[in-house]
Amino acid sequence: MTTTDMPRPLDADAKQPVPRQRPRKAAGGGFRRAVPPTTLLWILACLYGLPVLWFILSSLKPASDLFSYPLTLVPHDPTLSGFKAAWDSANFSQYFINTAIVCVITTILTVGVSCCTGYALAKYDNRWLKAFFLCILATTMLPGEVMLAPSFLVVRDLGLYNSFGGIILPAVLTATGCFMFRQFFLTVPDELVEAARIDGARELSIFVRIMVPLSRPIMLTLAILSFQWRWNDYIWPLLMLNDPNKFTVQIGIQSIVGAQNINWSVLLGASVISMIPLIAVFLVFQRYVMNADINAGLKD
């Protein structure tokens, strides 16, 4: 008996036409799409950076060249006389020490209080906490000038007038800091907290050993902002202080300005000097800003 090889029937899938693959986009397509937003960002950077560059370069000009016509961006004869005159005309070393004390203490207290408040508002379900959070946010709707008079009366009655405590105390609790930490802790998975509770961790241990390390980028972000706010604060220290030995940097710069005339070269030099600590703080801590892995310790 002989057998013949019969042709095998084609599979149903084999009969279907093979879909044509789309050609891959050229590598230059992504580059072309990136050109418009990159160009826009460079334009915005130039718009913001040009006044700052003009301000810094103007501090290197002699007083006679500041208002010369036509105006020039680059000084013809750069000089540091404005910086030297500004440093000699005011007690800048004392002003820097006073401002550093206020900024460091206020920043530490602000970060600590905001972290605790944000954690409680985010991880505890209570209607009174929600009402308290709305009251905190409501303070952002009021102009700062409205709060000056009642804040001054409270600080004066507490006996903190003409002291660093009177400047530090009202600035500790900020709505911005509480909001930042609350929004961050809302993104932390609740499973992480529940797992710690199952393992027997107490609430304080969960906060200190888990939540605080995770919130380090937010802490540094708020620390930079708080340090900047307190360093540039002018109105509140001006109301609270009347002792020249306790003046902050911004009040010291204002004391350089004369009643009848203004030495712009000295004023620009003093302003640039006051910017140096802010730039240094930002350059040191900016790489830690908003760099968090909130899923650390969790299994997929």
Number of C-alpha atoms within 10 A of each C-alpha: 3 4 5 6 6 6 6 6 6 8 8 7 8 8 8 8 7 8 6 6 6 6 6 6 8 8 8 9 9 10 10 9 10 11 11 11 10 11 11 11 12 12 12 12 11 13 11 11 12 13 11 12 13 14 16 16 16 22 26 23 24 19 16 9 17 17 10 9 7 7 10 14 15 13 17 11 9 13 13 14 17 22 21 13 15 22 16 10 15 16 16 20 10 17 22 19 15 17 21 18 15 19 22 17 16 24 25 16 17 24 24 16 16 24 27 17 19 22 20 18 23 21 14 10 10 12 9 10 15 14 11 13 19 12 12 17 16 11 14 12 8 10 9 12 9 9 11 13 11 10 15 19 11 14 19 14 10 10 11 17 19 19 16 20 16 22 25 21 16 15 16 19 18 18 17 17 25 26 19 17 24 22 14 19 22 14 11 19 12 11 10 17 17 13 12 15 14 9 8 11 15 11 12 10 13 17 18 12 12 15 20 18 13 20 21 16 21 22 26 19 20 24 24 18 17 24 25 19 14 22 22 18 18 16 13 18 22 16 14 20 19 13 9 13 11 19 26 28 29 21 19 21 24 14 15 17 14 9 7 5 7 11 13 20 24 25 21 22 25 27 20 14 16 19 13 10 15 15 11 11 14 18 10 9 14 15 11 14 16 14 12 14 11 17 13 10 9 10 5 4
